[in-house]
Amino acid sequence: MKPDEPRTVDGYLARVSGEKRAALEKLRRDIRAAAPEAQECIAYGIPTFRVDGKMLVSFGAAAGHCAFYPGAWPIEALRNDLRAYETRKGTIRFQPGRPLPAALVRKLVRARIAVPASRSRLAKKTSPRRRAAGEAVRNAKTSRSR
């Protein structure tokens, strides 16, 4: 870690100004609510949540936007819910004045936890909790398509 890089999520957020900080603090609360067992840390210079020592999701601020990094599979799985946002592989960009809704963050985090083992190192062994979360995401997608 470089000497000038923040060492905590609070330290990272203290460097972000105004509306971006408010949007990222809301995102942080929403992630915590969706994955209360996750621990916060700084990884690759940005706030990250980990489960069992493995990266779950990250977020950060850039010059013209804020970003949420849930990984490629959750974005692919919830593509229809993300039409209003600019997405890249593994990244969702949003404007600070229009933060991600809590329900969408919850779906993305649960989808990330439930990533099929063939798609992620995070899901090497599928626990009953992960299977249940994955089933909830699939059921939500199925009920909308009817």
PyMOL commands that set and color helices and strands:
alter all, ss='L'
color gray80, all
select helices_A, chain A and resi 9-14+18-34+72-77+79-82+102-113+128-145
alter helices_A, ss='H'
color red, helices_A
select strands_A, chain A and resi 39-43+46-51+54-61+66-69+86-88+91-94
alter strands_A, ss='S'
color yellow, strands_A
deselect
rebuild
show_as cartoon
